[in-house]
Amino acid sequence: MPPTTEQACFEAGIKFGSLYHQFAGTPVSPDSTRSLETAMAEAIENQPFCESVAVAIDDDRVADAIDHDNGYTELTGSLMTVEMRIAYEGVTARTRMEMEDGYPLMKLVAVAEAGE
C-alpha cells in the first residue's frame, strides 16, 4: 500500500477506536437511540479527515438487552452498526462495524483513490 493509502486506513482505525471506546458503556434506552446516534456521529465527524459517519442503534436489540427495572442498558458494539468515510489526500477509505460471528467487527469496505 502506498503511504497515503496506509495513512487513510490508519485514520479510519483512529476514528473507530475513538467512537467505540468513547461511547461504549453509555446508558441507552429505546427512547434515546436516535439522539445518541446523532451525538456519536457528530462527535466523530469533528475529527480530521472524517467525511461522514452513520451510526444505527438497533432499538429491538436495545430493548432486549435491558435486564433491570431502570429502563436502559449500556451501549455495546452488539447494539449498533457504524459506517464511516475517511478522506486523506485523495484517498477515501470506507469502513463498517457490524456483528460478525457474535463480535462487533470493524473492517475496511473499500479504499479508492480520487477518480476511481
Beta strands, then each sheet from edge to edge (+ up, - down):
strand 1: 27-28
strand 2: 50-57
strand 3: 73-74
strand 4: 80-88
strand 5: 91-100
strand 6: 103-113
sheet 1: 1+ 3-
sheet 2: 2+ 4- 5+ 6-
end
